C-alpha cells in the first residue's frame, strides 16, 4: 500500500511537470514561448482574419475553432494568466480564468485591432514594460494612451504614426491600449482617450491633435542643446590635443538668406539624437565672419572627429539637410567602441574594479550596428565603461565564462562579480537598461565554486535556477535585478541549468524558472515567473512566516484543544498538487492582509507528511481550506469560489466580528438624523467590484 501511494505521488508529480511544459496555446497561435504582446496580437490577428466565424459561415466547427484561438489569446495577453499557464498549463487556469465568450465581428479585427503593431517606431507597452522602461528610468517618452473602441483614437492613429516616423531616435514613442490594461491607465491618471503624455514629467498634451502641434509640444522636453558659436569661440578649434573636448563637433554653417541651412527643429533633433556623442552647433556667417573665414566656409554641414586637428581640411562634409541622414552619417564617423584584448584578463580576474565594464564578446566579426556607439552615452557617467572583446583571441576566458553562443554581453561589476545578459538585443536601449540595472543590483552569476561557497556560508541567499532559452526565466531576471529596491541586505545569485545541470538536478529543479531562498541550512522554493512585489512577499513569508506549518501535535494543541476565542483557517495540501501550489501564495497573502486581526490564525498541513491526520479529519481532496471556529464548528471554503486572496477574504469575513453596521431603512434615522459623521458604502450583491471593495471597507472601519 505504501509503495502504491508513493507511485501515485510520483505519477501526479510527473503529470504536473508535463503540464508545466505544455505549449498548446503557443503552438495554436504559431508563436514562440518568448513572444511579447505585440507578437501575440499580430499572430492572433493573422489567424482571426482567416478563421473568424464571419468568414466561414458554412463551417459548423468555425465557432469552436475560433474560441480556441480566442482563449489562447486572452490567456497569453494577461500577465497573471500567462504566468499561471507557463507554470501549470491549461489545468491551472480552471479556478482563475474568467473566460469571455464575447468577441468582435471580423471587420473589427481587420480595421481596429492592434493598430500600432506594424509600426516598429512605436513601442506597445504592457504593464511590466511600462514600470521597468518608463516609470523607473529618466528617458524621455511620449506615450499615446488609447482604447481599441475609441473612434477618436483611430482618427489620431495616422498622425501618431507620422509623428513616430519623424521623431524616431529623438525621444522614445509608446502606446498603451487601455482596453487591455485599464488599471495601468487609471494609475497614470488617464481618464479619457486618446491621452498623450510626456514622461518622466507626466505632462498631458492639451492642444489640437495635429502633427505640427504635437511635434512642437514634444520638442519642449527633448534633451539636447544646440550651441551658437561666435567669433569669440575661435580658440575652441586651436586647442592643443590634451585640452580638446572628447566629443566631435557637428557644425552647421549658415547665412541668413541661404536655403542650405538646417532648420532649428532639425538642429535640436540632431542634438537630442547624438546627445553625449557630439556637440551640435550653428555658426551664423553673417555675424561670425572670423570663425567662418577660419574654416573657409559660408554654408554646409560638416563633422569633426575629436581626434582631428579641426582645421578646414579635416572636415567631413555631409551633403544632406535631412536629420536622419545626417545622424546616420555622423555615427559612421564617431570613433568605434574600443577592443579590450590586453586588459581583459585583468578585468575578468579582478576582485574589485575601478569601474563596471560592459563587454561585448564576439567571435571576431565587426558589428555593423553603428547605434551601439551610443551605449556609452546612456550609462551612468564615469561608472560603466563599454568595450568589445574577441573570443578568437581570448578563447580561455570565453570558455571559462561559458559563452557558447556569441555575441554575448557581460557586465563585470565594480564589486568584483559579473552577470551575463541573455535578453533581447534589438536596441541600444535594451542593452543599456540591462547594464544600468545590473550595475546597481547585487545579483551575480554563480559558478560551481561560488555556488558552494554561498550555500555553505549559512547566509541568506536567493538563488534563481534558470535556463537561458526560457522566456519566463528572462522576465524573472529583469525582476530580480530590481529586487534590492524592495528587500534590503539581500544576496542574489543565478545558476544556469544548461551549464550546471548537476547542481539543478540535486535541487530537484524540474521546471524553470525556480527560485530558492537558502538560509541557515533551510531552503524554500517557488517555481515559475514572479514579479518583484511577489518575490519580496515570498522572502518576507520565509523570514517572518505568518502561516504556521502544523504537525499533528500542533493541530491538537492549537486547534482541537485551543482557546475558544480564536478562529483558525487551515490549508490542507500536498506538494505534488498543482492547484495547491497555486493557492499557497494567495493563501499567504490573505494571512498578511489579515494580520491585524488577532482573533484569526492561519495554518497549513502537509498531507503527504501527515496523511493519518488528514484522513482522520475527513480531508478527501486537495487543496481543502477549512475554518475552525471558536463555536467548535467547521466549514470548508466553497469549491466553486475563486481561490484568490480577495475572494477568500470576503468569505472569511462572514465569520468574523465586524465594526461595519448593516443598514436598511433605518439609514434615514441612524445616519441622516445623527450629528456624527458616517462613512457609508452603498452596494448591491451582484456587483463584483462591490464584493472586492468590501474587505477594504472593513479594514477602514477597523482603524477609524
N, C-alpha and C positions, 0 to 999 in steps of 0.2 A: 504493500500500500504506500509505504514511504517512497519507494522508487517511482511509482506511478505519479505521485504528487510532484516529485522533483522533475520528472519528464514533462509533465503538463506545464509546470512553471517555465521550463526552458523553451518548450514549444511556443507558449504565448509570447515569450520574450523575442523569439525569432520572428514571429508574426509582426511584432512591433517594429523590429528592425526593417523588415520588408516594407512595412507601411511607411516608415520614415524615408526609405529610398524611392518611394513611388514617384513617378514622373508623369503620370497620366495627363494632368492639366497642362503641363508644359508641352508634351507631345501633341496634345489635342490642338493647341494653338500654333504649333510648329515653331516654338521658341526654345532657347536655351534656359537653363535654370538661373543664369546670371542676367537675364533680360531685365532692363529697367522699365519704368512705367510707360515711357514713350514706345519702346519696342513691343510691349504687350498691347497697347492700344492700336498700333499700326497693324500688328498681326491679326488682332480681333476684327478690325475694320475690313481688312482684305478678305477674311473669311465670310464676314457678315454680308458683304456686297454680293457674294455668290450664293450663300446658303440661307439667307433670310427667307422665312415663310412667304413673304410678299412676292419674292422672285420665283417661288416654287409652289404655286397654288395647287398643282395636281399631285404633289408628293405627300402622301399620308404621314411619312416619317419626318417631314421638314421641321415641324414644330419641336418634336422630341430632340432631333439633332441640333437644332438651334439652341435649345435650352441647355444642352450640354456645354456648348461653347460659351453661352452667357454665364453659366455657373462658374466655369473655369476663369472667365474674365473677371467676374465680381470678386472671387476669392483672391486671385493674384494681384488685383489692384488695391486691395485692402491690406495695409501693412500688418495688422494684427492677425487677420485670417491667413495671410500668406505665411506668416511665421508659424502658425499652428499647422498649416498644411505641410510646410517643409519639414517640420519636426515629426508630425504624427500621421501625415497622409490624410486622405479624404475622410477616414473614420473619425479623426479628431475634430472634424467640423460639425458633427451631428448635434452637439449640445451648444454650439456657439454661433453657427452661421444662420443669420436671419435672411433666408432666401427670398429674393424679389422675383415674382412671376410677371412683373410688368416690364415690357420692353417697347422700344420706339419703332415706328414704321421704317421701312427701307430707306425712304427719302431722307429721313433724319440722319441716318448713318452716312449717307452719301454727302450731304451738304453741311451738316452741323457738327459732326463727331470728330474729335481730335483735330481742331482747326489749326494748331500750330505744330503738329507732329512732323510735318515735312519741311519745316524751316530750321535749318541747322544753327542759324544765328540766335534763335530763341530757345532758351532752356526751360522746359516744362518742369516745374519743381514740385516734388512731393513734400510731405511734412518733414521727414528726416533730412531731405536735401536742403530745405529752407533753413532749418535750425543750424545745420553744420556749415553751409556755404554763405548764408546771408546773415542770420542773426548773430553768429559768433565770429564774424570777420569784419574788417573795416573796408572791404571792397565796395566800390560804387555799383549799385544795382538799380535798374529801373524795371519795375515789375507790374505787369498787367494782371489784375485780379478780375476774372471774368466768370461767366456761367455759360454752360452749353446751351441753356434755354433762354438766353438773353439776346433779343434782336439787336440792340444797340452794340453789344459785344461783337456780333458778326459783322455789323456795319463798320466797326473800328478795325477789324482784322486786316484788311488790305493796307491800311495806313500804318498799323503796327508792324507789319512785315517790311514795308518800305523804310520805316524808322530803324528797324533792326539791321537791315542791309546797309543803311547809311552810317549807323553808329557802332557797327561791329568793331571790337578792339579798342573802342574809346571808353566804354563802360560795359558792364555785363547786363544782358537783357533777358528777362524771365517772364514766365506766365504761370499763373496758378488757377486751376479750374475749381471754382468754389462749389460747383455742383458735386464734385467728387470729394472735396475736403472742406466742408463748411466750417468746421471747428478752427482750422488754420486761419481762414479768412476772418472769422469772428474775433480770434485772438489778436489779429493785426488791425482791428478797428475798421474793417471793411464792412460797410452797411449797404452799399449799392454797387451795381455793375454797369459798365466796367469802371474800375478804380485803378488809376495809375499812380504808383507810389515810388518815390526815390528813397533808397537806403544807402547808408545807415541813418540818414536824417529823419526818415519816416515822414517826409513831406508829401502831401497829396497834390496832384495836378488838378487845377480847377478851371482851366481855360477851355476854349473850343478845341475839339479833338481833330485838329488839322496838323499835317506833318510839320510845317514850319514852327507852329506854336509849341508843339511837343519837343522838337529839337532845341528851341530856344530855352525852354524850361530845363531840360536835362543838362544843357551846357553850363548852367549856373553852378552845378555841383561837380563838374568834371575836374579831376586833378590834372594839373599841367599848367606850367607858366610859360608864356611867350615873352622873351626878353626883347626890349627895344634898345638896340646898340647905337651909341652916339660916337662922335669923333673922339671923345674923352676915353673911350674903351679900346682905343687902338693898341694899347700896351698888352691887352689880353692875347694878342696874336704875335707878340715878340718876346714871350717869356722863355726863360731857359727851361730845359727839359724837366728839371727837378720841381719846377713850380707850376707845371701845366695841370689843367683840370684833367681828371681821369676819364672824363666823358668827351665824346666827339661833339662837333658843332654842326647843326643844320641851319644854314643861313639863307634867308630869302631877301635878295637884293631887289629893291623896288623903287620906281619913280612914280610920282603921284598920278601922272597921266597915262602910265603904262597899263596895258591889259595883260601883261605877262607876269602878274603877281599872284601870290596865293591870297585867297580870301582870309579874312580874320577868323572865320569859322574853321577853315581847314588848318590854319596855323595852330589853333587851340586843339583841334583833334590830334594833330601830329604830336603836340606837346604831351597830351594825355597818353597816346599810344606808345610813345617812346620814353615815357617818364622814367627817370633814373638811368637811362642809357645814353641819352643825347640831350644837349642843350639846344633848344629851338629859339631862333632869334630872327627878328626883322631888322633890316638896315634900310632906312629911308635915304636914298641917294640924293634927294633934294636938300636934306638937312645935314647929312653926314658925308659931306663931299670928301673929306680927308680919308675916311675909312674905305669908301668906295674906290678912291684913287689907289689906295694901298693894294686892293685886290684887282684893280683894273677892270671893274665890273659896274654896270648900271642896272642890270636886271638878271633874273635867273635864280635857280635854287641849286645850292652846292653843299657838299658834305665834306668835313674834315675829320679824319680819324684822330684819336687822342695822341697817337704816336707820330703824327705828321708834323712838319715844321710850320704848317698853317701859312705858307706862302702861296701866292696865286697858282703856281704850278702844281701844288699839292691838292688842289680842289678836285673833287669828284663831281662831275656835272650830272644833274638829274633832270632829264628832259621831259618833265611832266608837271602838271598842276593838280593832278588827281591825288587826293590824300592817301588812298590805299596803295597806289603805285609807288608813291614816294616812300611810304613806310616800308614797303617790301624791299625797295632798293637800298634803303639805309641799313636794314637788317643784314643784307649781304655784305655790307662794308664794316659793320660793327665787329670788333675782334671776337674770334671764336672762344668758346669755353676751353680753358687750357687742359692739357693732359697732365696727369699727376704721377707718372710712372716711377720717378725716382723717390718721391716722398710717400708712396702708397704704403709700403711695408711699415713705416713708422706710424702712420695714421691708424692702420688696422691693429697693430700690436699695442698701441698706447693705452695705458690705464686711465690717464686723464689727458685731455686735449685742450689746446688754447681756444679752439672753436669747434663747432659742429661742422662736419663735412658731408655734403650731399654729393655722392659719386655715382655716375652712370657707367656701369660696366658693360662693355660690348666685346664682340669678337674681332674688333679692328676696323669695322666699317665706319665710315664717316656719316653722321646723321645729317640729312639734308634739311631737317626742320629748323629753319632759322629762328622760329619763335622761341626755341629753347634758350636763346641768348637773353631773353627777358627774365629768366629764372632768378638771377642774382638780384634783380630789382624788386622782386616780390618776397624776398626773405627779410628776416629781422636784421636790420642794419648791423653789420660787423659780427653777427653771431653765427651765420651759416655761410660757408664758402662752397662754391659749386665747381666740380671738376669732372672730367672724363677719365676713364681708365680702360686699358686694352688688355683683355684676358689672354690674348695670344702672347703677351709679354709678361703677364703676371699669373701664369697658369696655376701655380701652387696656391696663391691667395684665393683665386676664384674657386678652386676645388675645396679649400678649407671652409669657405663661406657657403658651399653647396649651391653655387649659382649655375645650375644646369641649363636653364633657359634664359637666353640673352636676347635683347638688352635687359638689364635689371638695375633699378635704382636702390642704393643703400645709403641710409643716413648713419654716419658714425657720430655718436653723440659726444658732447663735451665731457660728460661724466665718465666716459670710457666704454659704454655699451654701444650696441648698434641695433638697427631694425631694417629688415628687408621689405621693400614695397612690392606688394603683389597686385595692387589695384590697377584700374584702367589708366592708360597713359595717353588719353585722347587730346588733352590740352595742357598747356603750361600750368593752368590753374589747379588741375588735379594733382600734379606733381608737387607744386608749391604748397598746397594745402596739407598734403601728407608730411612734407618736410617740417613745416611750422608746427603742426600738431605733435609730431614725433619728437621734435626738439624739446618741447616743454613737458612731454609726458614721461613718466617713469617706466613705461613699457619697454621691455628688452626682448631680443631674440635669444632663446636659451639653446645652448649646446648640451650634449650628454653630461659634460663635466659641470657646467654651471647649473644645470637642472638638478643634479645630485646634490650639489652644494646648497641649493635653495631648499630642497626637501629636508636634508639633514640638519639644516640650521635651526629648525623649530620655529622660525619666524612666520609671520602671516604672509602668505603668497597667494595671489590669484593667478592661476595658470590656465591659459587657453590652449586646448589641444585641437588643432585645426588641419585642414588640407587646403593648399593654395588654389585648387581648382573649384572650391566650393563657394558659391556666391553668398550664402548666409554667413559663412566664415569671414569673408572680406568685409561684409557690412558690420559684423561684430567687431572686427579690428578697429574700424572707424570709431565705434562707441567706446572701446577700451582706451583709446588714446585720450578721450575726454574725461575718463573716469576720475582722474586726480582732482578735477574741479568739484567733484561731489563727495569723494571719500578721501580724507586726509591720511597721510603717513601710510601709503599703500605701496606694495611691491607687485608689479605685474610682469608676467613672463609669457612667452608663446613657445609652443612646441609644434614644429611642422611634422605631422604624422606621415607624410610621404617620405621624409628624410629619416625620421627616427621612429619607425614603425614598432620597434621592440618596446620602446617606452610607452607608446599608446596602447599596445596590447596588454602590458602589465597593469595599466589603469582601467582596463575594460572599456576603452573608448571605441564604441562600435558605430557611433553616429556623430557627424560633425555639424556645427562646432560643439565642443564640450568644455565648459569652464568648471574648474575645480578650485575650491577655497581650501588651501592647506594651512593648518595652524596647530602647532604643538603635537604633531603626530596624528591628528584627526583630519579628515577631508570631507567636503560636502560638494556635491556635483549638481550642475544644471546643464541640460542639453538644449541645443537649438539657439537661434538668434534671439538676443535680448537687447532692448535699448538701454541707454546709460542709466536711466532712472531705475529700471527694473534690476539692473546689475547692482546698483547701490543698495536697493532694498534687499536683494539676496544676501549681500555682505552683512547688512545690519541684522538680518534674521539669524545669521550664523554667529555673529559676535554677541548679540543680545537677543536670544530667542524668546519670543512671546508665546509660541506654541510649544507645549511640553510633550516630549515623546513618552508615552505611558506604557509601563510594564504592567503585568497582572497585579503585582503588589501595589503599584502606584494607583491603578484603577480602583482597587478595593479601598485603599486608604483615603483617596481624594474624592472619589465619586460615590461608590457604594456606601461607604461609611462617612462621607463628608458632611460638612455643615449644611444645614437646611437653608441657609440664607444665600447660597451660591447656585449659579447655573453653569453647567459645563456643556460645551459643544465639542463633539469628538468626531474626527475624521478617521474612519476605518479604511485602510488602503493596503495594496500590495505594490512592491517596487516594480513589478513587471507589467503593471496595468497602465496602459496609455492614458485613459481618462483620469486616472488617479494622479499621474504626473502633471497633467494639465491643470487639475484642480489645485494642487499644492500651493503654487504661488498666489492664486486668488484667495485661497483659504487664509494664508498668512497675511495677505493684505487686509482681509477682513479683520483679523486679530489686531493688526496695527491700528486700524481705524476705530476699533472698539476699546483700545487700551485704557481710556479714561473711565470706562465702566467697570468699577471694581467688582461688581456682582457677577461678571461673566468671566469664565476661564476657558481656554482653548487647549485641546489635546489632540494627539494623533496616535493611532495604534497600528503597528505594522503586523498585519495578519499573516504574513509569511513567518515571522518570528514568533508570534503569539497566537497560533492557529486555534488552540484549545479555548482561549479566552473569547475569540471571535465566534466560535461555534456555540459556546455557552450563552453568548449574548444574542444569538439568532441572526448574526450578520451573514447574509446569503449572497450579496453582490458587492462589487467594488466600483467606485468608492461609495461608501454609505456615510452620510453625515447625520449624526443623531444628537438631539438635545436632551440633556438630563436636567430636569427642572428641580427647584427646591421643593416643589409639591410632590416629589417622588414619582413623577411620571415621565415617560419618554415620548419623543415624537421625532420621526425621520423627516429630513428635508425632502420635499416633493421631487420625484424623479423626472417630472416633466417641466421643472423650472430650469432656467439657465444657471449654470454653475459659475457665475462671475461674482465678484465681491459685492457689487451693488445689489444684485438680486438677493444674495444670501443675507445681506444686512437688512433689507426690507422685511424678509421673512423672520429673521431673528428678533427684530424689534417688536414683533407682535407678542412676544413672550416676556418682554421686559417692562418694568415700570416706566412711565413716560411723564414728562413735565408738560407735554403738549395736551391741551384740553380739546376734546372733540366737541363740536358745537353743531346745533341745528337752528331752529327758530329762536332759541334763547340768545343767539348772537345779538339781536336787536336790543335786548335788555342788558346782558352782561358786558358787551363791548361799547355799543353806541351811547349808553347812558352812564358809562364809567368815566371818572375823571382821570384814571391812569391810562398811559399809552399801551396799546396792544399791537403785537405783530401777528397778522393773520395770513394763513396760507389757504387760498381758495383752490380747490382741486376737484377733479372728477375721477372716478375709479378706473375708467378705461384709458386715461391719459398716461402714456409711458413716461413722458418727461416728468409728470407729477409724481409718479412712483419713484423715479430716480432721485427726485429732489427731496422726498420725504426724510431719508436719513440725514441729509444736510440740515433740514429744518429742526430735526430732533437734536442735533449737536449744537445748533444755535440756542435752543431752549435750555440746554444743559449749562451753558456758560453765561446766560443772561440772569 
